[in-house]
Amino acid sequence: MTGTVHTSALRGRAEIDLGALRGNVRALRARLAPGAGLMAVVKSDAYGHGALPCARAALDAGALWLGTATPHEALALRDAGIRAPILCWLWTPGDPWREGIEAGLDMSVSAMWALREVTRAAREAGQTARIQLKADTGLGRNGCQPADWPELVAAARAAEVAGTVRVTGLWSHFACADEPGHPSTAAQLDVFHELVAYAEKAGIEPEVRHIANSPAALTLPESHFDLVRTGIALYGISPSSDLGSSAEFGLRPVMTLTASVALVKRVPEGHGVSYGHRYRTPAETTLGLIPLGYADGVPRHASGKGPVLVGGEVRRVAGRIAMDQFVVDLGTGPDADAVREGAPAVLFGPGDRGEPTAADWAEAADTIAYEIVTRIGPRVPRVYVDGADGQEEGVGGDGRGAGR
Ligand SMILES: *Cc1c(COP(=O)(O)O)cnc(C)c1O
């Protein structure tokens, strides 16, 4: 696709500023406790930004590791030629352990079933598997309960002695690191220290110990250990407004979602707008049609509320967001009269040119900004630019991240 799409003619597009992403990696690295490295979390197509270009940009800027949820995401990065260490953590029985071993992935193990599957695959491959043991220090999601840790550690150590696995990491994940001072965070750190000490006493010598996500990377240096796993902060978004704004952390939002106005028309007072007529024009006015909808990831929950910069002003979505399109009321001022078909409508971006941010859309849809960027769908092309010089680098027409 690269170079063949006329980006100015696109219905809608997500501009991905890889220069901003590299700057965010550098800003995060500058905050790390001494000895800690950075894992760039690029799961779910890099939170909708395109896994491959974002992985490459993060590694360029000094990230040492990549992290994905599924093994398939990690294998796709290997297939594309990425040689850096990659940890993938969400395994289901029957998943491709052998392919993971042969691709040199670090594979997370939270339970005995997973250890059994990975050791069997290692014997079949005739190769040692790199595994990282994950502890549930209090999140209550994935990970091994403290009560089950001795059994898992003993079996993993025995597999190491037998040569089927090498335990490269010990790790865990926080539940409430985005809520400053939440007591569970300190409690989880204590449990993590204990479980790491237990495993090391049992003879395990991990290359990396890690527990910090973006909020902990930004605010809790005592949680940095050997590695922090940052996702949302890489993409320039603050994990929570309770912690601070992205600007306060020196982060710049990477994605700008823009559409071209598809239709401008005059309508009389009292005209119903979009499905269910949840908006009625209060007076004769001009409506603008924006050709993006919930199929593109614009949340229907933000109907009547989502902000859009068009014609020099931030307007609210008028009525319901439909599958492919929604409407804004441009009013009758001189700014509105200047809006023509093809004019840019910016749903969100860094926020320093008057446009709303993903955080604003999250508030309008009663969700978190993680969900806003991650859900931008495959029908929206990703256009890679570099804020350093504003040059377009390529287009990922199917949202899978071509370019670079
Ligand atoms: C998604 C994820 C991260 C990254 O979280 P952010 O809050 O986006 O930094 C880190 N670790 C695990 C296990 C994750 O699932």
The ligand as an SDF file (V2000), in Angstrom:
LIG
                    3D

 15 15  0  0  0  0  0  0  0  0999 V2000
   -1.1640   -3.8540   28.9260 C   0  0  0  0  0  0  0  0  0  0  0  0
   -0.1490   -4.2850   29.9180 C   0  0  0  0  0  0  0  0  0  0  0  0
    0.9050   -3.4350   30.2920 C   0  0  0  0  0  0  0  0  0  0  0  0
    0.9840   -1.9840   29.8610 C   0  0  0  0  0  0  0  0  0  0  0  0
    0.0850   -1.2280   30.6370 O   0  0  0  0  0  0  0  0  0  0  0  0
    0.0250    0.3790   30.4810 P   0  0  0  0  0  0  0  0  0  0  0  0
   -0.8240    0.8130   31.6050 O   0  0  0  0  0  0  0  0  0  0  0  0
   -0.5580    0.6340   29.1390 O   0  0  0  0  0  0  0  0  0  0  0  0
    1.4440    0.8250   30.5800 O   0  0  0  0  0  0  0  0  0  0  0  0
    1.8840   -3.9440   31.1190 C   0  0  0  0  0  0  0  0  0  0  0  0
    1.8290   -5.2060   31.5790 N   0  0  0  0  0  0  0  0  0  0  0  0
    0.8150   -6.0470   31.2690 C   0  0  0  0  0  0  0  0  0  0  0  0
    0.7980   -7.4170   31.8130 C   0  0  0  0  0  0  0  0  0  0  0  0
   -0.2030   -5.6070   30.4360 C   0  0  0  0  0  0  0  0  0  0  0  0
   -1.2170   -6.4420   30.1430 O   0  0  0  0  0  0  0  0  0  0  0  0
  1  2  1  0
  2  3  1  0
  2 14  2  0
  3  4  1  0
  3 10  2  0
  4  5  1  0
  5  6  1  0
  6  7  2  0
  6  8  1  0
  6  9  1  0
 10 11  1  0
 11 12  2  0
 12 13  1  0
 12 14  1  0
 14 15  1  0
M  END
$$$$
